[in-house]
Amino acid sequence: MHVKARYKSAGPIGPKPLPPTRKYPQMPKAVVGIRGVGDSIESAVREAVQMAGGIEEIERNQRVMIKPNMCGPSPAKWVKGPITTNPEVLRAVIRLVKERGAKVMVGDRSMFMTEMAFKTSGFDRVCREEKVMAYPWTRADYARFYPKKRHWSNGFRIPKILTEVDHFINVPMLKHHELAEFTCCLKAYVGVCLPLDRWQEGTNAFHTANISEKIAELNLSVRPTINIIDATSILMRGGPDGMKKESLWAKPNFVIASKDRVAGDSVAVAALKRFAAEARVELPYVKKSVWDQVQIYYAAELGIGQADPSQITIEDVKVPLISEIKANWT
């Protein structure tokens, strides 16, 4: 069955977006590891994670929730490229966590047809093969969270399990989003929000004005231990569902990792900009500076991550075009 998600804005409801202040709370220095996929995806994931600081804080018998990006079912008839996290990237992350002796769960919730999306994405198969618990959040109890910031005055509900596990690992796919401009570590948190709560009334409605600010505030709910970004294949235009005729993919074939969501997104967007510019994609995120992306600067103002380039170190191995990516970043 062909189900197309609708992301049309209802109009400029709510206050105007805040301009960047460039004044951020003091945050720890951040490291972003980026590793090209050479011999295998698993090797790339392992080395990117190690460059980003590793996952030694995960201890034996602790419970770990791994969240890939599960946008929705992706029938090949309508979608000509990936719109969800590469299942082999997910497999590599699962194996890293299992080596720590931890108990692994894999979960996410798409806007619709979550159970089907879990299968069409390949996540269910990988969970079975790796003998870990598949836990789509349609099976979860939810608890309400209040960010107490500019938006979400009624709060939003998140899976209660996220407040109970010992570690949360975010594994997004890098891609374009027609309203939020891009999807990566920060935007992945939309999956944390109960879908019904995205359709609140008035200024609380998610798909209206200030979607990028609302995304940043979603990130106040749960802190990840690490973020591991799938950039093996990226969607440069026609995101997030890839169902449009103009949808366009590229294959950078690398993995990015960081314990800092904002720093990780800054490098990922620089890569997205570089490949989109080469493909002559004419969208706002291509022309806009990384540091002028609302998700990035507002999340930094909220203390979610580091947005001072002088406080971010990029470690790279076997990454083609890394100098051009860094040029887009600075």
N, C-alpha and C positions, 0 to 999 in steps of 0.2 A: 504494500500500500504506500502510495506517495503522500507524505505529509510534509508540508512546507511550513517552517516556522515563520512567524510574522514579527518583524522588528520595527515596524513603522512607528515613528514618534507621533504622539498625539498633539504635538505642538510645543511651543516654548513655555511650558508650565513651570512655575517656580522661579526662584531668584536666579539672576545671571551668574555664570561661572565666576569664581574668584580668580583674579589674575595671580600669577606667581609672586610670592613675596621674596623668594630666595633666602628666607630666614628659616632655618630648620633647627629643631632641637639637636643637642649634641648626641651623636650616634657613634657606635664603634666603627672602626675602619672595616671596609668590606673587601672581600676577594671574590672575583668571578673567574671560574675556570672554564675554558673553551677548548674542546678537543675534537679534531677532525676524525671521522670514522675511516680508519684505514683497514686494519685486519679484521675488525669486527665491531659491531655496535656495543657489545658487552665491554670490550676493552676501552672504548671511548667513554662509556658511562663511568667505568671504574676510575679512569684517570682524571676525568673532569671533576668527579666527586672528591678525589684525593687532593687535587689542586685547590678546591674550594674549602678544604679543611677537614674532609672525611666525616665519618659518622660514628666515631668512637664513643660518643655519648650514649649510643644505643646499647643497652645491656641485656644479658641473657634473661629470657623469660618475660621481658617487657613486651607490651602490646604496641604494635606500630600500624597505623592506618596509612596506606599509600593511595593517593588520589591522582589518577590520570585525568586527562581531558576527554570527557565523553559528551560531546556536543549533542549528539542524537544519532538515530539510526542512519547509516550511510549506504543506501542501496546503490550499487555500481551503475545502474541504469541512468540515474540522475546526477551522481557525483563522480567526477572523473579523476579525483585525487583524494588523498587523505584529509579528513577533517577532525580526526581524533588522534590521541597519542599513539605513536608506533608501538604495537604490542611487544616488539623485541626490546624497545627501550624499557617498557614496563617490566619485562622478564629480567633484564639486567639489574634493575633496582630491587626487585624481589630477591634475587640471589644475593645481592650485597647485604640486605637486611637479614636474610636467613643465616648468613655466615656469622652474624653477631649473636646468633642463638635466640633471636626474638621471635615473637608470634606475629605473623603477618596477616593483615586484612587488606583487601583492595576494594575501594568504594568510590562512588560518585553518583550524581543524579542529574540527568539531562532534563531539558524543559518538558519533554514528552517521551513516552515509550521507553522508559529507562531500562526495563528488563530486556527488551529487544536490542537496545543500543549496546548493552553489556555483551551481548552475543555477537552482533555484527561488527563490533569494534575489535573483536579477538581477545578481549580481556577475560571473558569467561573461560575460553580455551586455555589461555596462559595460566590462569589460576588453577585449573584442573591439572595441567601438566606439571606445574611447580608445587602442587599439593598445598596450596594456601587457601584461606577463606575468601570467597567472593561475597561481597557484602554491599550490593546496590542499596542506596540509602532510601529507597522506597520501603525497605524493611525496617528502617530505623525509627525510634522515637525522637521527637524534636523538642528543643527547649528554646525559649525566646531570649534574644540578646538585644540590648539597647546600646548603640554606639555613643549616644549622647553628644552628637556633633551637629553638623549642619542639616543632615537629612535623616530619613528613617525615624521620624518622631514616634511611630508606633512600634519601633524595633522590627526585628525579623527573626524567624526561627531557623536554627541550625541543628544538624543531627547531634543528639545528646552524646553519642559515642565519641564525638570529637573532643568532648570535655573529659572523657574517661580514659582514653588511650594515653600511653606514655609519650608517644611521638607521632607527629603528623608529617608526611612527606608529600610535597606538591610536585606533580610531574606533568606540566602543561605542554601543549603543542603551540609553537609560534605561528601566528597567522593574523590576517587582517580581520577587522570587525567593522561593519558598515556604520555603526553608531558610536562605538567607543574607540574607533580608529585601529586598535590592535588588541590581540588576546595573547596573554602570556601568564606570568606568575600571579599578578594582581587580578586580572580579569577572570582567572580560573576560579576565584572565590564566588563567582555567581552560582556555581554548582553547590556551594555550601548553603546557600539560601533556599529555603523551601519555595518551590515554584509559585505556589499560591501567593506568597508574600511579595512577589515581584509585581503583582497586579493590584497594589493598594491604590486607594483613591487620592486624587489631587496631586499635591507636590511629592507625595511619597511613592507615586508610581515609578517603577524602575525605568521603563523604556520611554521616558519623556526627557525633559531638560536635565542637564547635569549628570548624565549616566556615568561619566568617568569619575566624578566626585563620589557618587554613590558606590561605585566599585571600590574605591579606596577605603571608604568607611566599612564595607563588608570585611575588609582585611583586619579590622580591629578585633574580630571575633575569636580567631584561633591563630596561634603562631606556629609556623612550620619549623621543623628541625633543619630541613634543607629543601631547596628547590632544584629540580633537575629538568631542564628544558629540552624537549625534543625538537631539534632543528634539522633533522635528517631530511625532511621535506616540509616546505612552508607554503602557506596560502597567502599570496600577495594581493589578490583582488577577489571580491565575491565572498568574503567571509561574513559570518563564521560558518555557514552551512555548506558553502561550495556548490549550491544548486543553481547558480545563475549562469547564463551563457558566457558572461565575461569573466567567470572565475579563472584564476591563473595561478599555477604553482611553480615553484623552483625547488631545486635539490641542493642546498648548501652542504648537506651531509656532515653535520657536526652536532655535538651535544654541549650544552652550557649548564653549569652548576654554580649555585651560590647559596649561602645561608641567608642572604639578604635579598628580599623580593624586589626592592626598588633598584638596587644595583644590578641584579640579574636582568630585570626588564630593560634597563638602560642599554646594556650591551646587546640584548636580543633585538630591540627596536633598531639599533644601529645596523645590525645585520639585515633586518627586514627592509630598511630604507635602501641599503646598498643594492640588494638584489632587485628590488622593485624599480629603482632608478634605471638599472641596466635594462629591465624589461619595458621601460618607458611607461610605467604605471603612473597615472596622474591622479593622485589622491592626497588629501591634506597631510597625512603622516609622512609622506615622502619629502615634502617641502619643509615641514616643520622640524625644528631642532629637537633632538631627544629630550632636552631639558625643558622644552616648552610643552611636552605632552602632559595633559591635565592629570592623568592617572599617576604619572611619576612625580610631578612636583607637589601635588596635593597629598599623596601618600607620604612623601618625605616630611611635609609640614605636620602631618599627624604623628610623626615619630615611628612610622612603620619601617623605614629603611633609609639608606644613605644616598643622597643625591648630590654630594659634593665630589666632583671628579678627582680632586686632589686626595680624597680619602678612599678611593676605590682603586684596587690593583687588578689588572687583567692578566691572568696567566694563560698562555696559549701554547698548544702543541699540535703540529701537523694541520694547521687551519689555513687552507688556501684563501688568499685575498684578505688576510687578517689586517694588513696595513690600511686597506680601504675601509674595512669595518671600523677600525679605530679612528680613522679620519671622520667618519660619520658620527662617531661617539663624542669626539671632542668638539 
